[in-house]
Amino acid sequence: MKLLSGLRSANSTQTPSSSRWRFFKGARPRILVWYVLLTAFSSVTSILVTHQIFYDRIRMQAKVYVRQQVSEFRQLANDRSAARKLSNQDVATLFDSFLSSYHPIGKDNHAIALIDGHVYKSSSEFTERLLTHETRLIRYWAMLKEPDQAKVSTQSMGNIYYLAEPVVQDGKIRGVLVVIHCINSGYKMVDGAVLLVLQANLAVLGIATLIAWVTTKRVLAPLSLLTKTAQSITESDMSQRIPVTGSDEIAELTATFNAMLDRLQLAFNSQQEFLKDVGHELRTPITVIQGNLEMLQYCPEKQPQMIALVMDELNRMGRLVNDLLLLAKAENPDFLNLRPEELDWLTEDFYLKARLLADREWKLESKGLSPIVVDRQRLTQAVMNLIQNAVRHTQVGDTITLGSSVQGDRAYIWVRDTGTGIAPEDQQRIFERFVRGSNHEEGHGLGLSIVQAIAQAHSGWVELVSQLGQGSTFTLVLPLNSPPNVASTHEPDSHRRRQSSHYQFFANRLTSPRFYNHSR
């Protein structure tokens, strides 16, 4: 008891974690997680790219600004130096002239003039900071003999971009003008804007996540209903269906699932009916055999008659089992052994075999002249079943007609009799297993089912036209063309052979209403 209680407590402690893991394995949380990850990734990527673009633009604006100012200074220096050589006093006057006309835009732009390695004049009051913290940089500028531009990081002003223009005459440095743009303030403005955008994106992402959570529940509702329906289906109840709404992929899946349930229910009902019919058909011969064997000890003088009766019932059971096996094999892909055959020779063979079955007025109406790819044995079995069916329902003196023809890409093989005919209410049912018409009481009701199975295995069908008292016509409709994996070979120039008069006669009658296809 303690062990059981311990197991129960362990199971109870494991249930919450397992349910949590099951929750995260569901489609809805996974879709939401992927949605959040993709949205966050795209948002962060776009923000970082935008941040970098603004940084590059700030640096580009700094470059343009300092180059423009230095270009103006160069023009002024060229005008002064073209007239005479510049002395130190002239360089100071040049710097004074430029700085007096220099008006920086904003607080981030500065200009510094250096003479003899010292700061001569500045456009702003940040010279003291430079002298205090950036003496090394000032000494570097004072020693330049060529123009120099770069982005450097300073202690007093942060990141700056400068362009230094030395005034050199006779190989001697007369002075240096440095135009500076502080880019830290621009960086700070961009960082602040990006921070605001990031906060706004987080808020929007939270709202979008809630909306996505509600939306995914509605979108996946048919899948949940599909799961519940599948779990509720049992062998005794396949009637439940899922309502189809919309026209998206989930609606298509729902419709496909409902169609699958229809097929399963049909197959299940067919199986139940099949088992019921088989049980009914086998019960009678088994009862007869059992009864005769039990009576054999009391009536030994009737042993020959009883043995003959038992053998007859066993033969009938054997035929029934063989027919059932044939119908079961008809659904297998290797049921047929397809070979090219000549339709006219097949028709003659059917006719010669039929004439030996019974005393009837046999007629060969026409022969189709065309190669056809079929399983000769299976097709012979189907046609002979139709012929035997015609023999059973005709009498001596009645006529049974065989024939074949070709129309388009199909072959037609028919058996027509002048027998009793089939009632209209039975014509739709006689192809079902164990079904016999009201005036067709012989046999076990599988002959026409076998015919239909063989026709369908050939990708064809069976047509029936019948009237009570006027006979019946069964027509096998088969395609001429072979499947892609079967080579079609036939007699050379067989299509040029002359058709018989029967062919022409029947070809004109193929389009009459009597050839109505019940299976299409």
N, C-alpha and C positions, 0 to 999 in steps of 0.2 A: 504493500500500500504506500509506504514511504517513497519507494522507487517511482511508482506511478504518479504520486503527487509532485515529485521532483521533476519528472518529465513534463508534466502539465505546466508547472511553473516556468520551466525552461522554454517550452513552446510559447507560453504567454509573453515571456520577456523577448523572444525573438520575433514575435508577430509585428510589433511596431516598426522595427528596422526593415524587416522584409517588405512590409507594405510601403515604407518610404522608398526603398529601392525599386519596388514595382511601379511606384508613381513616376520616378524619373526614367523608367524604361518605356513609358507610354509615348504614343505618337505626339500627343498634344504638348507635353513638356519639351520633348526633343525639338519639335518645330519651333516652339517659342524660344528655346535656348539658341538654336541656329539663327533665328530671326534677330534676336538681340545681339548676338556676336557679329553677324554680318552688318547690321545697322551701326553698331558701335565701331566696327573696323572701318566702314566707309566714312563715318563722321570724323573719327580721329585722323584718318588718312587725309581727308579733304582739309581739315583744320591745319595739320602739319604742313601740307603742300602750300596752303594759303599763307601760313606764317613765313615759310621760306621765301615765297614770292614777294611778300612785303619787305622782308629783310634785303633781298636782292635789289628791290626797287629803291629802298633808302640809300643803299650803297651807290647805285647808279646815279641817283640825284646828287649825291655828294660829289661824285666824280665830275659830273657835268658842271656843277657850280664852281668848284675850284679851278677847273680848266678854263672856264669862261673868264674868271677873274685874272688868272695868270696870263691869259691871252691879251687882255686889255693892258696889263702891266708891260708885257713884251712890246706891244705897239708903242706905248709911251717911251719905253727905254730905247727902242730903235730910233725914234724921232730925236731924242736927246743925243744919243751917241753918234748919229750920222753927221752932226754938225762939227763936233770936236771931241777930243778925248775927255772922259769923265774923271774928275778928281773926287776925293772923298766928300768934298763939299757939294759937288754936283750930284753924287749918289744920294746924299742926305736930302738935297732939294728934290730929287726924283722920287724918293720914298714919301717925302712930305706931300708932293703933288698927288701921288696915287692915293695915299691914305686920306687926304682931305676930300677926295671925290668918292672914296669907298664907303658905301652905305650897306652894311650887312643886313640880310633879311633874317629876322629872328635872332634869338640868343645863341644859336648853335654855330654861327659863322664868325670867323675871326681872321685877322691878317697881322703878321708880325714882321718887322723889318730888322735885320741884323747887320751891323757894321762892325768890322774888326772883332768878330766873335762875341759881340755883346748885343743885347736887345736895344735897338735904337728907339723904336716906337711901336706901339700896338694899337689896334682898333678898339680894344676893350680893356677892362680892368682885371683880366685874368693873368696879366704878365707876372704878377708876384707869385701866383701859384706855379707858373712854369719855372720861374727862377728858383723857387723853393724846392719843388718836387721833380722837375724834369730837366735839370741842368745837363745831364748826359745827352738827352735828345737835342738840346739847344746847341751843345758843342758839335754834335753830328751835323746839324743843319749848317752851322757856320763854316764847316770844312768842305761843303759840297762845291764841286766845280761843274757838275752836270745837273740838269733838272732831275728831280727825284719825287716819286709819289708812292704812297703806301698807306696801309691801314694798320695802326698800332694801338696797343692798349696802354693807357697811362694811369697813374695813380690819382692824379688830381682831376682829370676830365673824362676818365673812362675811355671808351673806344672812340678814336678820332681818325679821320681820313684827311691827309694833307697832300699838298703839291708845293715843293720848294723850287724856286727859280733863282739861281745865282746870277749876279752881275759880274762878269769876268772880262777884264781888259788887259791885254798884253800878258796873259797867263797869270794874272793876279786877281784874287777875289776881292772885288770892291764892296760887295754886300750881297745879302740873300733875303729874298721876300718869300715868306711862307704863308700860304692861304690854308686855313684849317676849317673843317666841318665836323662838329661833334655829332656822332650818330647814336649815342646812348639814349638821348631823349626820344628819338624816333623808335628805337627798339622798345623802350618802355611803353610808348603809346601802342605799338603793335601788340606787345605782350598783354597789356590791359584789355585791348579789344578781343584778342584771342581767348582770354580768360572768360570774358563775358559771353562770347559765342559758345565756349565749352559748357558753361553753366546752363545756357539756354538749350543746348543740345541734350544735356542730361535730363532737363525737365521734359523736353519733347519726347525723348526716348522712353521715359517712364510712362507718359500718357500713351504713347504708341504701343508700349508693351501691354498695358491694360486693355487697350482696344484689340490688340492681336490675340490676347488670351480669350476674350469674349468671342471674337470672330472665329478662331480655330475651333471653339466648342461647337459653334453652329455648323461650320464646314464639316467637322468630323462626326457630327451627330448621326448621319446615315451609317458610318462605319460602326459606331457603337451599337446602333440598332441591328446592323447586320450580324455583329458578334452575338448579341442576345438571341436573335432569331436562330442562328446556327446552333447555339447551345441548347435552345428549347426544342429543336427538331429531334424526334425519335422515330423509330421504325413504325410506330403506330400513328404518328401525327406529322405529316409533311405539308399541311395545308397553309401554314403561315407564309406570308409574303411581305416584302418591304415596300412601302410606297415610294414611287420614283418621282422626285421633284427636280426641276431644272434640266439642263442639257450638258453638264460638264462631265469630267472624267468620273467623278464619284457617282453621278446619276447613271452613267454607262456601266460602271461596275455593279451598281444595284440592279439594273435591268439584266445584266449577265448572270448575276447570282439568282435572281428570280427565275430566269430561263433554265438555269442549272437545276433549281428545285423542281421546276415543272418536269424536266427530263428524269430526274431521280424519282419523282412521284409516279410518273408514267412507267418507268422501269420496275419500280417496286410493285405497283399494282399488276403489271404484266407478269412479274415473277410470282406473285401470290396466285393469280389466276392460272398461271402455268402449272404451279405445284398442285393446285386444286384439281385441275383437269387431268394431270398425270396420275394423281392419286385415284381419281375416279376411273380412268381408263385401265389402270393396272389392277384395280380392286376386283373387277369382274373376272378376268382370266385367272387371277390367283384364287379367288373363291371357287371357281369351277374346277381348277386343278386340285385344290385341297379337298373338295367334296368328293371328287371321283377317286382320289387316292384313299380316302377314308372308307368309301364304299367298296373298294376293291377286295378287302378281306371278307366282306359279307357276300359278295357276288363274284366269286372267282371265275364262273363261267362266262362273265362279260368282260374278262380281262382284255381281249383284243379291241373291243369297241372302246373301252375306257382309255386304253393306251393311245389309240388313234385320236380320241378327243383331246387327251392331255397334250399330245404332240402338236395337234392343230393349234391349241391355245398357246403353247410355248413358241410356236412359229410366229403366231400373231404378236406375242410379246416381243420376240426378237426383232420383227419388222418395226414395231413401235419404237423400241430402243434405238435401232439403227437410224430411223428417221429423226428422232430427237437429237442424236449425235450429229447428224448431218446439219440440222438447223443450228446447232451450237457452233459447229465448225464454219458455217457460212459467214460468221462475223470476223473470222481470222484473216489476216492479210495474205496468208499462203493457201487459202482455200482453193484458188484457181490455178491451173497450170496452163497458161495461155500459149497458144500456138496459132500460126497463120493457117487458115483453112479456106476452101472454096465453098461458097454458099450453095451453089447448085449441086455439088456432090453431096454435101451434108443433107440437103433436102431429099435427094434420091435415096440416100441411106435411110433416112427416117421413113420414107414411103415403103421401102422394101421390108423393113422390120415391122411396120404397122400391119401390112397385109397378112402376116402370119398370126396375128393375135386373135382374130374373130372373123366370123362370116358376116361381112358387111360390104356395102358398095363403096369401095375405096376409089378416091379420085386424087390425082396430082394436078393441082390447078395451075401452078406456075413455079418457075425456079429463078431466083435472083442470081445474076451473073456478076459476082464481085467478090474479091478477097475479104475475109473477115477474121479478126483475131479473137478467138474464143477458146474456152476449155471444152474440147470435143465431148469428153465423157460427161461433164456436168450438163452441158447443153442437151446432149442426148437423153440424159435422165429427166430433164425438165420437159422436153417434148414428148417423151414416152409416157410421162405422168399425165400430160394433157390427153394423149391418145387413149390411154387406159380409162381416164375419166369419161371420154366420149363413148368408149365401148360399153361402159357400165350403164350408161343412160340412153343407149339406143338398142334397137332390136334387129333381128335378121331382116334385111331389106332396106334398112335405113342407110343413109349416105354419110360417110365421113370423108372430109376433104382436107388435104394438106397442101401447103404452098408457101412460097417465100418470095420476097421482092425487096428492092432497094429504092429508097427515096432519100435524096440528099446524102447525109452522112450517117444514115441509120438503115439497119436491116430489119425487115418484118417477117416473122415466121408465125403462121397461124394454123390452127386446127379448128375446123368447123364441122358441126354435126347437125342432123335433123331430128334430134331426140326430143326429150321432154322439156328442155329449157330450164331456166332458173327464175324463180320469182323475184320481182324487183326488190322486195325487202331483204332478200338473201344475197343479192349481188355484191353488196358492200362488205359482207361478213364472211363469205366463204373462203377468203384468203387468210383468215385468222386461224390460229392453231386450235385443233379439236372442235372446229365449227363445221357443221354439216347443214346443208339446206333442208328445207321441209320435205322435199322429195328426193333427198340424197342421203339415204340412211346407211349405205354400206361404207366400209372402211372406218378408219379412226380419225379422219379429218385433218391429215397432215400433208396430203398430196399437193394441194394447191399452195400451201404455205411453203413447201419445198420449191415449187416452181417460182414463186415470187422471190424467195431468198436467192436462188440461182440467178434470176434476172437482175436483181439489185446488185449482186456481186459483180456482174458484168457492167455495172453502171447503166442498167436499163430498167424496164418495168413491164408489167403485164396489163393488157387491155382486154376488157370483156364487153361483149354485146350479146344479149340473150332476151328471148321472149318465151313465155310459157307456151308449150305446144308447137313451137317453131324452131327449137334448137338453140345452140349457143356457138359463139365464135370466141376463142381465146387466142390472143396475139401477143407474141413475145417481141418487144421492141428493144433492139440492141445497137450500140454504136459500132460503126465499122472500124474506126481508128483504134489502134492499140495504145495502151499506156506508154509514157515516155521511155520506160526501161525495157520494153518489149519490141524487138525488131519485127517489122511487118514484111514478110516475103510472100510472094504469090506467083502464080503462073505468068510468064511474060505475055504482055499484050492481051491479058484476059479481059480488059475493059473494052476491047474492040470486037469481042465475039458477039454474034447476032443474038438478040433477045428472042425468047420464044413468044408465040402469040399469047400464051397465058400471062406472061409478064405484062404485056401491053394492056391486056384486059383488066388485070388487077390494079395496075398503076392508076387507071382512071377512077377506081373505086376507093382508093385509099383516103381521099379527102371527104368521103361521105360521113354523115353524122354517126354512123354505127361504130366508127373507131373512136370512141370517146375514152379518154384516159382518166380512169378513176384515181390514179395515184398522183397525178400532177396537181 
